[in-house]
């Protein structure tokens, strides 16, 4: 998804210099910065992280099966 972000001239120049020094693109710098920001605030960055966090929070199944009304156990 594309979104437009505006920087002042000094910030943009500093980001371009950093990208050149690290041999990265501005997109790679932005990806790294946003991933760090999400991690800092405890937000998952991808589906795998979201699943790990959901298991770590509860550690229990979301819903337990109820026993059948006729008293027999499910196979």
N, C-alpha and C positions, 0 to 999 in steps of 0.2 A: 504494500500500500504506500502510495506517495503522499507526503505531507510537506507543506512549505514551512520552513523555519527561517526566521530572520535574525541575523547577527549584526552587531555594530562593526564598523570597519576594523577596529583594533582587535577585537575578538576573532574575527574571521582571518585576519592576517596571522595571528598567533596559532590558530588551529591549522592553517595551511602549512606553516613552518613546522609544527609538531608532526603533521602527517608526512611531510617530506623527510624530516629527520628520522622518523620511524619506518619509512618506506611503506606507509599505509595510505589508504584513501580516506577522505573525510567520512565516507559511509562506515568504514571499519572503526574509526574513532567514535562515531555516534553509536554504533552497535555496542561497543565496549562500555561507553559511558552510561547508556540506558540500562544495560544488563547489571552494571554495578549499582545503579540507583535502585533498581527493583530488588536486588539482593539486600541492599542496605535496609530497605523498608519491609523485608520479609515477604516479598511477593515472588511467586514462581516466574521463571523466565521462559519455561517451556512445559509441555505436558508431563514429561518425566519428573521434573521438579514438583509440579502440582500433585502428582500421585504420591511421591515420597512425603510431601508435607501433609497430605490428607491421612496417610498411614501413621505418621509420627504424632499427629494431634490426638487421635482417638485410640488407635491401636485395637479397636473392637470393630466387629462387623456392623454395618449401618443398620440392618434389620435382621432380627432373628426369626427363624421359621417357627410358626406356632404348631403345636401338636394337633393332629387331626382329631375331630370331635368324636370319632368312633373308638378312640383309645388305641388304635394301631399305629405303630411307628412307620415312617416312610422308609422305603428301601434306598 
